[in-house]
Amino acid sequence: MVNIEHVIFDMGSVLMTFDGPAFSQAFTENEEDANLLQDALFGRPEWALLDAGAIDHATMLRIAKAHLAPRLHPALEACFEQWPEHSEPLAGVCELAQKLVDAGIDIYLLSNASTTIDRQIGRCPVNDLFAGRVVSSFEHMMKPDPAIYRLLCERYGLHAGSCLFIDDNADNCTGAEVAGMQSYRFDGDLGALERTLASRISLLRP
């Protein structure tokens, strides 16, 4: 196995929390309304179109409003505007990313996210440490399409085989492998991730 020289992070559920039901609860007064808001916004299939850059934010909001009772439109508008402020860094993974940089390993971001990604990733302690990033909505392609992983490699001059991609989604990890990268599916077990990185990156070994 080729030694890892670059580590590529997904954002949601890896570096930052993404929890649509929890975001919805923050802007509603009861569980029933929270569920309705979740279904109309984060649970809509069009949310993926927003991340793909196929629709804009105004269109997404109109679609959500069409699937939600008017009495909840103020809550919807507030949630749509402010939910990134409720996304929190996953401290352990962020600390691990910092250790990688301190050890001389370049880190990159590869995320399926909308054009307002900076309102979320800007809250991440390692945001300024990325050597580069690729975001789906700006490129009009998404994980797990191998093309988006190849784009990152071409843009930053990386050899795919020396890259480790970390994502919480198994399909996205498979897409990385098709593109020639190594991958790791993060399931929340920080210790397992640390051990994997230590086993594949010589600079992290004792």
Salt bridges, closest charged atoms under 4 A:
GLU5 OE1 - HIS6 NE2 3.89
ASP10 OD1 - LYS143 NZ 2.83
ASP33 OD1 - ARG71 NH2 2.78
GLU46 OE1 - ARG44 NE 2.97
GLU77 OE2 - LYS65 NZ 2.59
GLU81 OE2 - ARG119 NH2 3.89
GLU88 OE2 - ARG123 NH2 2.92
ASP118 OD1 - ARG133 NH1 2.80
GLU139 OE2 - ARG155 NH1 2.74
ASP167 OD2 - LYS143 NZ 2.84
